[in-house]
């Protein structure tokens, strides 16, 4: 059975996925359908199409995918990429991103290093 890779965005040449021995499946999203409150809270103010894609992913509608490629076509796609990375940063037991706290920030954040030009 050939692995199926979901593709969000238009900047991935399908031939690369095919050359890797997988089948590409575009996930274009839709203007129709309901939007999950959790997806909207995680993404903030982005277009409803991308919120719809996250709603589908959180609902498990694409659980047959072996992988997912998110292109950096738009700011909304970039935001979706970072939201989808959250479970990977928390560990394999985490399945879906947590809902952000009231201030819009996630409850847990990975430690970050900042460099300062002041000495």
Protein Blocks (a to p, Z undefined) as FASTA:
>chain_A
ZZddddedjkbcfklmmmnopacdddebpaedcddfklmmmnopadfklmmmmmmmmnop
ammbgbdcddffbmklmmmmmmmmmmmmnojklmbdcdddfkopafbdcddddddfbZZ
